[in-house]
Amino acid sequence: MNYNVCEKFISINGEGRNAGSPAVFIRFKGCNLKCSYCDTEWANKKNTPCEVMTEDDIYKYIKESGIVRVTLTGGEPLIQKGIDILLEKLCSDDSLKIEIETNGSVSIGEFINYKNRPSFTLDYKTPISGMEDKMLVSNYELADERDTLKFVCGHTDDLEKARYIINKYKPKAKIYFSPVFGSIEPRTMAEFIIKNKMNNVSLQIQLHKVIWESDKRGV
């Protein structure tokens, strides 16, 4: 298969349970959502230049890097034509740890039965995103302790919606709150978590935006 890759690079994980750990990033072109706060909107434009890579090309790049953690991101990885073929290739290598960052609108059901199963970082698009009605909450029954559920919040209404979703669906995945960069103070989120005794929630800051410039690519 041919895949449109608009970025490939080695950096550290900026967020999630592997924050601070080195990873190979493969960023695919194109997304089915348009969130108000998207920080990779450039990757979704039709005229964005990309490199056409096969599953073998991607696997070779990963192996030559010497890094075992792999993050497939976008855009939206799960809408890429032939993504199952790439996953079969990558998941057949037990030495790799595959993570898929997905926007929460696509079912993960057909991608959880690999022997070396990828982990999923699922977004729940809170009201500030403008995309909340696209969320596929049935994913929360499929995700388990290997996966992550991330709520990106820009104001207190988003925090309240996140609390409602957590209480209603009781997901097994690890749960993170993350601020929309420049829209809400992390302190506000921390105080909300403490006030509501959200023992199963962790606050995360996007490390790559702290270490490098907030709009820098390739990190």
C-alpha positions, -999 to 999 in steps of 0.1 A, spaced: 0 0 0 10 36 -4 5 60 25 7 98 24 31 108 52 35 145 58 60 141 86 83 114 100 107 122 128 122 111 161 114 130 193 101 124 228 64 117 235 50 150 245 19 136 263 3 105 276 16 76 297 48 76 277 55 113 281 92 120 281 101 87 263 117 87 229 95 76 200 93 75 162 65 96 149 47 89 116 22 116 107 -4 108 81 -21 134 59 -58 140 62 -85 141 89 -123 136 91 -127 163 118 -119 200 120 -114 209 157 -113 246 167 -80 242 185 -63 218 161 -25 224 162 -18 202 131 -44 217 108 -17 221 81 -15 183 78 -51 181 67 -49 205 38 -51 191 2 -20 210 -9 2 199 20 33 182 6 38 146 16 60 116 11 44 85 -4 57 55 16 48 19 16 44 -3 47 79 -16 40 93 19 38 77 29 71 89 -3 88 125 3 75 125 38 87 114 27 122 139 -1 125 168 20 113 160 46 140 168 22 168 137 34 187 111 9 198 82 32 206 62 42 175 34 68 174 11 68 144 -6 102 143 -21 127 119 -44 138 107 -64 107 116 -44 74 112 -75 51 113 -91 66 81 -59 60 60 -66 35 32 -48 2 40 -40 11 76 -47 -25 85 -19 -37 62 6 -13 79 -6 -25 113 -2 -61 104 34 -53 94 43 -33 125 24 -55 150 42 -86 137 74 -73 152 72 -80 189 100 -56 197 80 -26 187 55 -8 209 29 8 187 7 37 198 -21 52 177 -34 87 183 -70 88 171 -96 115 173 -123 93 189 -147 93 159 -135 60 144 -141 25 158 -110 8 172 -128 -25 170 -111 -40 140 -76 -30 153 -75 -46 188 -70 -83 179 -34 -82 168 -11 -104 189 12 -74 196 -18 -51 200 -13 -14 195 -23 10 223 -48 37 215 -49 73 227 -85 82 222 -96 118 222 -130 129 236 -137 161 218 -152 185 244 -176 213 234 -148 238 227 -137 216 197 -170 220 178 -168 182 171 -184 167 201 -213 152 181 -188 131 161 -176 111 192 -180 73 191 -185 64 227 -188 27 220 -150 28 218 -149 31 256 -162 -5 259 -134 -17 237 -105 3 252 -88 -12 283 -60 -5 307 -35 -4 278 -52 26 263 -56 62 271 -87 85 270 -77 122 266 -100 152 273 -86 184 258 -103 212 277 -104 250 271 -127 262 298 -147 249 328 -176 238 307 -153 213 290 -141 201 324 -176 195 336 -185 176 304 -154 154 308 -165 146 344 -199 137 331 -186 114 304 -162 97 329 -190 91 354 -214 78 327 -192 54 308 -166 45 335 -139 38 309 -111 13 318 -85 33 299 -61 56 317 -76 91 317 -58 124 311 -69 161 311 -49 183 288 -53 221 284 -60 238 251 -27 257 248 -32 293 258 -69 289 266 -70 276 302 -45 276 330 -33 242 341 -38 254 377 -76 257 370 -76 221 357 -56 208 387 -79 225 411 -109 210 394 -94 175 396 -87 180 433 -120 195 441 -140 167 425 -117 140 439 -110 126 404 -87 99 416 -85 82 382 -75 114 363 -41 128 356 -33 163 344 -8 165 315 10 193 298 23 190 262 60 187 269 70 193 234 54 228 235 74 235 267 107 222 255 105 237 220 85 265 204 47 259 206 43 258 168 75 240 159 71 210 136 90 177 138 90 175 175 
